Amino acid sequence: MTTKQIIERAERCLMPTYTRIPLVIEKGQGVRVWDSEGKEYLDFISGIGVMEVGHCHPEIVKAIQGQVKELIHCSNLYHIRLQVELAEELCRCSFADRVFFSNSGAEANEAAIKLARKFGSSRGAFEILSMENSFHGRTLATLGITGQTKYQKGFGPFASGVRFVPFNDLSQVEQGFSSKTCAVILEPIQGEGGIKVADKSFLQGLRQLCDQEGILLILDEVQCGLGRTGRLFAYEHYGIEPDILTVAKPLGGGFPMGATLAREEVANSFQPGDHASTFGGNPLACAAALAFLRVLVEERLVEKAEERGGYFRQQLEKIKEEFHLIKEVRGKGLMVGMELYSGAREVVKECRERGLLINCAAGNTLRFLPPLIVQKEDINRALEILAESLRTVANKI
């Protein structure tokens, strides 16, 4: 079947919720994927940050194949050994005492919102402060705390009790607090917002403010967590700890999985029946996630993310010197954005035609989320393609 035929069939039977690139990806291995025509690409978006250990990593494949033969699903009516092992491991390597498992980042954030409101209910606190330019998911609740109106248009009204304040502006956050505020939620690095990095002074000051006011600090590390920034958790760059943390994208090694982590005092606000997920923490997902965490450690991928991310950003800064089209390079580890004054979508298209997959975030920011296994030669090839593409677009503008 040709690519054209697959696209035509998709347009007849799928809901029109995506502006899809006219590619049909058929195979992945490491940092590369191949389309239905057999063309090879360097994948520097990695399933929007999901494939941190690369496509079809043998340890992930082995774990999934082995678990499929034993038990795929049994629900949370029963205890699940692999779920317990995964929760213990996440608590061991983080600030957390307890974990709730779900299937996505949006679900992890839904659980965080409910937990924060349940925690605050004893004193009548229910308001959530969120950041302008943020993104927390596409369910109604998570859209309601997402600070970008383009995602919200046509879906309101949303639940009350949410207020938005400017990112990296501590005084505005403080002014937004009230006696009804139960939590503030933010991404240490705004991914969909264009790879905007929280200032260290902002997050440290926010932690102090939350402590003073008895308000929970929720960090959404769905995109920036689990090694991508050169630390296992992005909060480690700031010398603070949250009260609640959400992770998802890479956790299942490509298999859908989300998790909400919390301190004991906060987590115990939940009681049986308060929250649930039929598929959350199922044996298959947990087997994949445990293998993912082992690979991160055994292959030292967190350290490599910092090292290779530093090299990548350094080289991007050199490219910036050549092109007046480039406004800024920013990010941490292998979560990198290059903001252009214009032409970002054209650059993405030119890169794709030359065999490099990236995408745009927040309009004119090129977003790079390569697998943490990326090698220096892969980065160098990606830089060559990017420079060629920028040159082509700059000549047209």
C-alpha positions, 0 to 999 in steps of 0.5 A: 500500500502506498503512502498516498493510499494510507493517508487517503484512508486515514482522512476518511476514518479518523477524526480530524484532530491532527495536522499530520505530516504526510509521512507514514512511519513504519520502523524505528531503531535507535535514533532513526526511523524509516517511512513507508517508502523506505526513506531514513530519518534522524529522529530528533523529536523522538515521539515528542520526547517519549523514546528517550532510550531510542526506538525498539531498545532491546531491553525494552523489547525483551521486557515487553515480550517476556511480560506479554507471555505472563500477564498483560492486565488484571486491574487494580482490584488486586496487588501487582508485584511489578507495580510495587517494584516500580513505585519503590524505585521511583520513590527511592530516586526522588523526593516522593513517598507514594505514587499513583500510576496512570496512562499519560501526562494529562492523567498524571496532572488530573491526579495531581489536581485532585490530590491538591484539592483534596489536601486543601479541602480541610481549610476550604482551599481549592484554587490552583495557580498556573503559569501563562504559556503553560501546557498541562494536557488536553482533558477538560481539567488540564486544559483549564490549567493550561495557560495558552488560549489557542488550546482552550478555544471552543471547549469552555467554560472550564472549572472555576478556581484557576488563575494564571500568573506570568512565568518567572515573575515571583512577585506576580505569583505572590500577588496571585495567592489567596486564602483559597489557594491550595497549589501552584503548578508549573513546568520547570521547562515549558515544552509546548510553550517554546522551551522556556526555562524557569529561572533558578531564583524563581523556583527557589523563591516559589518554594519558599513562598509555598512553604510560608503560605502552606500552599502545595508546589506541583511540578509538571515534568511530563516532558522535561523529567526522567533524564532529559535535562541532564538530571533524573528530575528537572527540579534537581537543577534548582536545589528544591523539591516539590510536594507533587510531581508528574511524569509520563512521556518516556516512563514506559519506554514507548508504552503509555504510562504516567505517574503522580508522585507525592510526599506522604502527608499529601498523598494520604489525602487520598482515600480508597475510592477517591481516584482510580485508573483501570489500566494505570500501573498494569503489569505490561506497562510496569515491566516496560518502565522498570526496563526503561529505568534500568537502561537509564542507569546502566547506560549512564544516559542522564549523564550523557544527556547533559554532556551531549546536550551541552555540545549540541547547544554550543554548536547551535550557538555557532549556527546562530552567529551565521543566521540573523533569522535566529533569535535565541537558543535555550534549554537544558540537556537534550531538551533544546529550543531555537527560536526564530524571528520567522520561518520555523515551519519552513525550516522544519519542512526543509529538515524533513526533506533532508532526513531530519525530524524536528517540530515547532513549539509556540509558533517560531521555536524549533524543538529538539528532543532527540533520544538520550542515546544520540551519538556525536556523529548523529548530532553533527549530521543533524547540525549540517541538515539544520544549517542547510535548511536555514540557509535555504529558508533565509534565502527565500525570506 
